[in-house]
Amino acid sequence: MIQYADAAAKKMGVKPIDATKNITGYCTWYYYYADVSEKNLLDNLAALKSNRDPYAAQVVQIDDGYQTHQGDWLDQRDAWPTPLKTIAEEITSAGMEAGIWTMPMLASTASRVFKEHPDWFVTDENGETAVSEGWSPEPDHLWACLDATVPAVRGHLATIFRTFRAQGFTYFKMDGLGFALKNGRRRDPAATAVSAFRLGLKTIREAVPDAFLLGCCSPYLPCAGLVDMCRVGPDTQPEWGTMIPRAIHCSLERWWMFDRWFRADPDVMFTRTDRIRLTLEECRLTVLVGILTGVTLTSDNLGTLPPDRLALLRRAAQLRMRNVRPAKWQLNCYLNTFSGTVDGKAALAVLNETEQEMTVNFSDFDLPEEMEEILQPAGMQKSQITVARHDAVLLVANRREAK
C-alpha cells in the first residue's frame, strides 16, 4: 500500500510534504455550526490569542455561516456586518492565519450566481440543470454542479479565490467536493466528471498558488498534487453515537495515505466540557487520532476549557507519532493498534473504541518491558497496560515528558 501511495504521488506530481510539525487551528463549525456570528468568531479569537501557551493555533477559520447562500461566497449575511477583509486583518494581527470555508464547485438553486448564470451548470440528458439534495436547509438544499469546462466558470472560481486571498485569507477549506463529480452533460463533450473536477481544482490552485488548500468530501486520488490537505474521514460530532467510531475507523484505515498524497485531516478533536456528550476518555480517542495524523484542529472554545482539558489540548498540539503502521492485523476487526515513533523513540498507540477493556502486553508488540504512557499521562508502565472502553493510550519507550 505504501509503494502504491508513493508511486501514485510521483505520477500525480505531488511535491514533498513537510510534516515535521502538527497542523493546529480553530474552526467555528463544531461549536456554532451554520448559526455562527461574527461576534462568536471574535470572542474565540480573543481566547486563542490569550491561550497561546497550551494551544498555539496556526489557523483561525470561518466555517460556514458568513454567506447569504451556498454559492454566493462574496456576499455576507447580516450576522457578519464587518467586511471579511477586516476580520482577516484581525486574525493575522493576532499572529494567526485567516481561513475560510467554501463549497466552490457548486451553488444552490436559491443563489444569485445560479439565477444569473443558469448556463454555468452541469445538465442532465434532457438539458435541465442536474441537481443534488445537499445537507443545507431550504432554500439552499438543492445544489447544482458548476461545469469547470466552461471558461467563464473557471474565471468565476479564480475571482472568488483571488478576492479572498487579497483580503488576507491564506487557508481555504473547500467542502462538498464530491458533488463536483456530478454525472451529466458538460460544455466540453470529451470531459469526464473527473477531468472536469481536476480542471476546477487546477484553476483554484493556480489562482492562489501560495495558499493552503484543504479538500473535503472529495475523491482522494484526483486531489493529489492539487491540495495540501484532504479530509480522510466523515464529519465528527460531539457525541459518541455512530459518527465518532466511524470517523476514527475511516481515518485510521487510510494510514498509508498520511503525508504521501497530502496532509491527512481526520476532522476536529474534542476536548471541551460544554455542548458535548463525550467523556474525557472519548475525547482522548479523538486527540490520539490527531496525534497519529499530525493534524490537530479544534472547534472548542478555549475560553471555557478547564485546566485538565487545556492540558489535553496541549499534548495534542505538541505530540506527533511518525512512521505510523498497523501493529496488529485481526480478521474482521478494525485497526486499533499502531506502531511508530515519538521523538525518534519506539511508540505504540492503542485506540479502544470497543465496549470492553483491552489488556495490551508489551511483549506481543516486541516492545521494551517498561514503557511510558504520555497521553493521559499515566507514567511508566511495566509489561502491560489495561485500556478502558472508549479510551486511548500512547506508549513511548525510554521517554520522560518535558516539564
N, C-alpha and C positions, 0 to 999 in steps of 0.2 A: 504493500500500500504506500509506503514511503517512497519507494522507487517510482511508482506511478505518479505520485504527487510531485516529485522533483522533476520527472520527465515532462509532465504537463505544464509545470511552471516555466520550464525552459522554452517549451513550444509556444506558450502564450505570452512570452516576453515579460514575465514578472521580474521586477527589479529586486535585488537583495533587500530583505526585510530586516530592519534594525528592531529587534525585540528585546533589547537588553533591559529595558525598564517597563514596568507596568503602565498601561494607559489608565489614567484616573480622570474622573469627570462627573459632572452632575447633569441630569436631565429632569425636566419637570413632570414627565408623563405619569410615573407610577405613584405619585402622591396626589396630584391635582387632575390628571387626565385632561380631557379637552376643555375643562372649565377653568384652566389656569388663567390667571390675570397677570398683568404687568407688575402689580404690587407683590403677588406671590413670588415671582422671579426675583425681584429686587430684594425682598426680605431674605430669601435664601442666598443671594449673592453676598449680602452683608454677613450672614453666618459663615459662609465659605471663606470669606476674606479674613474673619477673625479666628478661624479654626484651622489655619494652615499647618499647624504642628501635627495634629492627629491625621489630617487628610488634606494633602496639598493637591486639590483638583486642578488638572491642566485645562479642562474644558468646562464651560457652562453653556448648556444647550437648551434653547427653547424647543419644546417637543409638542407641537400642535397647539391649537387654541388661539393663535395670533391672527389668522387669516379669516377672510369673510366666507369663502367657500373653498372646497378642495379643488385646487387648480389655479385659484387666484392668489398666488403666493405673495404678490407685491401689494395686495390690498389688505389693510389692517382693520380688524373689528373694533368696536367701541371699547372693549376691555383693555385694549392696548392703545391708549391715546398718544403716547410718546413715539416719535419716529424710531423705527428699528435701528437706524444708524446711531442714534443717541444711546439706545440700550447696549449696542455692541461696544460703543466707546466706554460705557461704564464698566462692562465686563473686562475689557482689555486694560483699562486703567487700574483695575484691581489685581492685575498680574495673571489673568487667565485668558484663554482663547474663547472667542464667541462662536457658538454653534447654533444651527437652526435646522429644523425639520421640514422636509417637503415630501410630496409624492410626485416627483417631476414628470413621470411618464403618463400621467392620467389627469383627468378633470371630471368633476361631477357634471351631470346634465343641468344642474342649477347654477353653474359657474358662469361668470362673464365670458371667460375665454371660450367656453363651449358655445354660448349663444352667438358670439361674434365671429367664430371661425368653425362652423359645423363641418367644413371640408377638411379639417386637420386630423380627422379621426378614422380609425380602422372601421371598415364596414362589413356587413355580412353579405351573403351571396345575393341578396335582394337589393343591395345598395343602401340599406339602412344602417345607421350607426350601431355597431356591436357594443353592448353594454354588459357589465357585470355588476352584481349586487355586492357592494362593499360593506365595511363594518360601521360606516358613519350613519348617524340618524338622518331621517328625512329633513330637508330635501336633498341632502348630499349623498344619498345612499346608492345612487346609480352612477357607475363610473365608466367613462369612455376612455379608450386607449389611444393616446397620441400616436400618429404614424410618423415615425422618425425618418422615413424615406421622403417625406415632403420637406423641401428646403426651408420653407417658412417655419415649420415646426422646429427644425434644428436651430434656426435663428431665435425662435422663442425660448428654447432651452438655454441657449448661450446667454441671452439677455437676462434671464432670471438669475443665473448663477454669477454672471459678471456684476450685476447690480448688487446682489448680496455681498459679493467679495469687495466691491468698492465701499460698501457700508461698514466693512470691518469684520465680516464673518469669514472664518477660515476652516470651519468644521461643518460638514454637511451630512446630516442623516437623511438618506434617500430611502423612503419607505415604499411599500406596496409594489416593489419592482416586479414581482411575479405577474401582476396584472398587465405588465407591458408586453407579455408574450401572448396576447390575445390572438386566437386564430381568426382569420378573415382576410379581406382584401386590403392591400396597401397600394400606394401610388406606383411603386416600383413592383411590377408583377414578378420579377425574379427574386425579390426579397423573401426570406423566411422570417418567422417570428423571432428566431434567434439572431439572425443577421441584422434585423431592424433594431433589436434590443441593443446589440453591440454598437451599432451606429449611434444610437441615442446616448449611450454611456460615453462613447468616444467624444462626442460633441461636448458633453459636460466636462470631461477630463481636460480637453483642450481649452475650454473656456476658463477654467480655474486650475491651471497646472500646479500651483503651489498650495492648493487647499487639500484638506484631509477628507476623503470620501468614504462614508460608511453605507454599504448596501444592505437593505433588509427585505425579507420575504422574497428573496431572489434565487434563481438557479446559480449554483456556485461556479462551475467552470466558465460560463460566459462572462462572469465578472472578473475573472483572473486577469491581471495586468492592467485593469482599469479602475479598480477601487483599492483603497488602503486597508479597509477592514470590512468584514462581512458577518452578519448575524448567522450563527451556526445552530440555532435552535429557535423554538417559538417564543412568544412573549412570556415572561414570567408574571407572577401576580403575588400580592402579599397575603396569600393563604395557601394551605397545602393542597387540597383538592387533587386534581389530576395534572394541573399545569406545571407545578414545580417539579414533580418527579419526571414528567415528560421533558421539560426544559433541561434538566440535568442529564437525562439519558441521551437526548439528541445532541447536546453539546459535546459530551464526552465520547460518543461514538464517532465523532469527527476529529479525534485526536490527531490523526495523520495529516489533517489539513493545517494544524496550528503553525502559523508563521511560515508556511510554504507558498500558499496562494495569496494570503492576506493575513492580517491580524484577525484572530477568531473571537468574535463577540458573543458571549453566552447570555447577553442581556444583563440587566442590573442585579446587583446583590441587594439583600435586605439586612439591615442591622437595627432598624428603628423599633420603637415600642408603641407608637400610636398609628392609627389607621392600618392595622396589620393584625393578622390572625396566624402568625408563625411563632413558634417557640424560639428561644435562644439557640437551641440545638439545630433547628431547621434553618435558622439564619446562617449558622456556621456552614451548613451544606452549600448555600448559595455563595458564601465567601470563598470556600475552597475551590469551587468551580472557577471563580475569577482568578485565584492564585495559579491554577493549572493552565489557564489560557493566557494570563498576563493582561487581561482586560478587566479592570476592577472599577466599573462605573456604578453610580448610586443615584437614586431619586429621593433618598432620605433627607429630611430637614435637619441639618447639623445643629441648628439652634435648639432642638428638642431632645437630642440624644443624651442619655445618661452616660456617666464615665465608662462603665463596662462595655457599652456599645460603641463608644468612641474608640476604645482600645481595640475592639474587634475590627473596626474600620481602618485603624492604623496598621494592623497586621495585614489586612487585605492590600493596602497600598504598598507596603514595604516588602512583602514576601513574594517570591516568584519561584515556581518549580519549572525547571528546564528539562529538555530531553525526555518529555513525557511519553511513556509507553504503558500499555496494559501490563500489569504484573501477574495477572491470573485470568485465564480464559475458562469459563464454565459453560457447558451446553445449556441453552435455553435460559441463560441468566444475563442480566445487564452487566456491563463492565463497572466494577466498583472499587478496584484497587489499581493504582498506577504507580509505577516506579519512575524515578528521575533524580534530579539533583537540586539542592537548595544551597546556594553559595558554594557550589562545587562539591558538596558532600552528598553521599547517597541518601535518598529520601523515599518515603512511601506515603502516598495519600490514600486514605480509606474513606469512602463515602457510603454510609449505611442508610439508604433510603427505604429499607425494608421495615417490617413491623416487629422484627426480632433483633435482639442484641447480637453482635458479632464478636467473636474472640479471634484476634489476629496473633498467630505465633510467628515470631521474627524468623525462626529457622526455616519456615515454609517459604520465605522470600529471600533466603540467603543473606539475611541482614545480621549485623553485629548483635551480640547479646544485649547490649544496652543501647537504647535509642531515646532521643529527647522529643517529647510531643510539644510542638510550638504553636499550634493553632488555638487551643483552648485558653492558655497553655497549661498542660498537666505536668510538665517537668520530665525528669528522667524516668524511663520505664525499663524493666528488666524482663527479657524473654518473651513477653506478650502484653497485649493491651486489649481491653474489652471496650467495644464501641457501642453506645446505646442506640436504640432505634431512632431513626431520623436525626442522626448526628454524624459528625465527621472528625477525623484526626489527621494530623500531618506529622509524621515521624522523620527525624533527621539524625544522622549518625554524627557523634562527636562535635556537637554544636551547642554553644551556650548563647541564649538570646541576649542581644546587646542591651545594656542598662539604659 
